[in-house]
Amino acid sequence: MPKEERFFPLFAKQSELLVAGAEALRDMLQGGEGVARHCQTVMDREQDADGITREILIAVRRSFITPFDRGDITDLITSMDDTIDQMQKTAKAITLFDVRAFEPPMQEIGDSIVECARLVSEAVPLLSEINKHAGRLAAISVQISQIEGRADDLHDTGLKDLYQRHAASNPMAFVIGHEIYDHLEKVVDRFDDVANEINSIVVEQV
């Protein structure tokens, strides 16, 4: 029986939305008058991603034979959806607090988010030929985990600096900065979840 192959274009489309959302979030972190515009882009891409997620989940239920385990398909698309959902939550927090200027480590984490998104966008099309690309897929998973580790360090360093500068003199600035740092760290964590799902699929299929 032929396998249902439409999942791969949908995964690829979802990965493109992750890149677009990540780039918009990074652009938000440049601050200034463009924050609101880039925030709207994040919101729009998150809605688009919800549509792709629904389409894949419906296809899983309706397809007789899937290219790999149904649970793996569901877990992968859910992890990707969780990632762009977290981008949306981050953008909402920035808008809620009306932040227009950002700490350099926040901007560096924004760069890390884009890097992760581009790696996922590279990885997802390779799933259509897992045996051929198993080595590269495994390497991408490792790269994303390494980026996640660096982002954790940026989070901790930035938070410490924020505390030293604002905890006593401007507690609200510390609270707001802490909230944004935590949201940004969670975005990278969600990308690490995607990498783990990809790696799990490779291990099971190869």
N, C-alpha and C positions, 0 to 999 in steps of 0.2 A: 504494500500500500504506500502511495506517495505521502511524504510528510508535508504538513502545512508550513510553507516557507514565508508567509506574509509577516511573521513575527519579526524577521530581521530588518526589513525596512521600517517597521514601527519602532523597534529599538533604536535604530539609527536616527530617526526623527526625534525621539525623546532625548538622545544624547546631544543633538544639535540645540534643542531647547535648553538643556543644561548649560551649554557653552554660552548661549545668548543671555541667559539669566545671570550667569557668573560674571560675564563682561559688564553687564548693566550694574550689578552690585559693586564690582570693582570701581566703576565710574562714579557711583554714588560716593564712594570713599575718597574721591578727589575733592569733595566738598563744593562749596559755592552755590551758585544759582541753579546748577544742573541737577541738584539732588532730587528734587520732586519729579523731574522728567525721567530720570533713570529709575527712580522708584516705580513709576508707572510701567516701565518696560519690564521690570521684574514681575510685577503683578500680572501683566498680560501673558508673559511666558509661562507663569505658573498655571494660569487657566488653560493655556494650550496644552500643557503637560498633563493636566487632569483628563483632558479629552483623550489623549493617547493612552493613558493608563486604563481608562474605562474600555477603550477599544481592545486592548490586549487582554484584559481580564475576561471580556465577553468571548474573544476568540479562543482563549484557553478552554472555556466551557463547551464551545461548539465544535472544536476541531477533534477529529477522530484520532489522528496521530500527530504529535507535536515533535519538533526537531530535537528537543531534549525534555527532561522530566518536567511535568506540569508545575510541580512545586517550585522547581528552580526558576521557571519562567515567571511565576507569580512573585517569588521572592526578589528576583532581579528588578522587575518593573516597579515593585513596591519600594525598594530601596532607592531607586532613581527618583521616584515621585516624592519620597520623604526628603530627598536632598533639595529639590527645588522648593518644596514646602518650607524648609528651613531658611532658604534664601528669602522667601517671602516674609517669614517671621522677622528676619533680621532687618529687612527694608522697612517693615511696619514699625519696628522699635526705633529706628533712626528717625522716621517721620513723626512718631509720637513725641519724641523728645526734642524735635525740631533742631537736630544737630546739623551744622553746616561746616564744621571743621573737625578733622580726624587726626588721631595720633599716627605717627609714622609706622609703628608696628601693626596698627589696624590696616593700613594700606598695604603692608607687606603680606598680611594674611589674605587680603583681597587678591593680591597677585597669586598666592598659593591656591586659592579657590579656582581661579581661571586655569591655572596649570593642571589641577586635578580634573577639571571639566574637559579640557582638551585631551587628556590621557584617556578618559572614559570614552570620549568621542572616537578616539583611535581604536580602542579595544572592542567596542560593541560590534562593528562590522566584521571583525575577525572571528566572531563566534560562529559564523556560518560555515567556517572550515576550521574547527577547533584543533583537529590533529595536526594540520599544517602550521597553525600559528600558536600552538601551545606554549612554546618558549617565550614568544613576545608577550602573550597574555599574562604569563606568570611574572615577567619582568615589569609590566605595567602595574600589576598589583603591588609589587614590591616598591616601585617608585611612589605610588600614591600613599602607601604606608609611611614611607620616609618623609614625604611632604607633610603628612599629618603630624609626625613627630616634631618637625621643625615649627609647624604652626602652634603646637602646644608650648614650645619654648618661647615663641613670640608672645603668646597669650600671657604666660607667666611673667616674662620680663616687662611687658607693657603694663600689666596690672600692678606690679610692684612699683614701677616708676610713677604710675598714676596715684597710687596710695601715698607715696612719699611727697608728691607735689600738692595733693588736694585733700587728703583725708582730714587734716586739721582746719585748713583755711576755707575749703569749699567742698563740704561733704557731698553735696548734690552732684557736683562735677564728677566726683569719684563714683557715685552710684550709677550715673548714666554711662560713664565709660566702662564700668564693670559689666553692665548689662550688654553693651555692644560687643565687648570682647567675648563674652560668653556665647552670644549668638553666632559670632563669626567662627569661633572654635567649633561649635556644633555643626556648622556647614561642612567644615573639613572632616569632622567625624563621620558625617553621613556619606561623604565621598569614600571614606575608608570602608564603610559598610558595603558600598557598591563594589569596591575592589575585592572585598572578601567574598561577595556573591559570585563575581566573575571567576575568582580563583577556585571556588567550590565547584562550579560547573566544569572547569577544566579538569580538576582532579577526578571527577566522576566520569567524564567522557573519554579521557585519554588512557 
